[in-house]
Amino acid sequence: MTEAIGTEERSGRVRTAGWYMGFKEYYGKFTTSTSQRISMDDLVALSKHMEQNMKNKIREKVENELENKLKEMEKFQREIEMNFSQQLTWIKEVYFH
């Protein structure tokens, strides 16, 4: 910035709109007009919508986790069945041939 405006940097200062402009002039006056207020019915509706949205997200997360656990269990069961089958084959070969 100092190169662009051709001045040296002064420590401890922040460039803003200038010393002549106050907070209200720069940012505007804070107001809460009636058009910005929310009715109790709208607040209740918004709350219910947020609650339903949260329930849906929780349900989706739980369903995904359960599905992943089920897949892990099915994989583990297949591994056990393969291991059992291999052991059974080994026993047949050792004792019955």
C-alpha positions, 0 to 999 in steps of 0.5 A, spaced: 500 500 500 505 504 501 508 503 494 501 505 491 500 511 495 507 513 495 508 514 503 512 511 508 508 506 513 507 509 520 507 504 525 501 503 530 496 506 525 490 503 521 488 506 515 480 506 515 475 511 512 479 517 516 479 521 522 473 525 520 468 519 519 465 516 526 463 509 527 456 511 525 457 514 519 462 509 516 457 503 518 451 506 519 446 507 525 444 500 528 436 499 527 431 494 529 425 496 525 419 492 525 420 489 518 427 485 521 423 482 527 420 475 526 413 473 529 412 468 534 409 463 529 415 464 524 420 463 530 416 456 532 416 454 524 423 455 524 424 452 530 420 446 528 424 446 521 431 446 524 429 440 529 426 436 523 432 438 519 437 436 525 433 429 526 434 427 519 441 429 519 442 424 525 438 419 522 442 419 516 448 419 520 446 413 524 443 409 518 450 410 515 454 408 521 449 402 522 450 400 514 458 400 515 457 396 521 453 391 518 458 390 512 464 389 517 460 384 520 458 380 514 465 381 511 467 378 518 462 372 517 465 370 510 472 370 513 470 365 519 466 361 514 472 361 509 476 359 515 472 354 518 471 351 511 479 351 510 479 347 517 474 342 515 478 341 508 484 340 512 481 335 517 478 331 511 485 330 508 488 329 514 484 324 517 480 321 512 485 320 506 
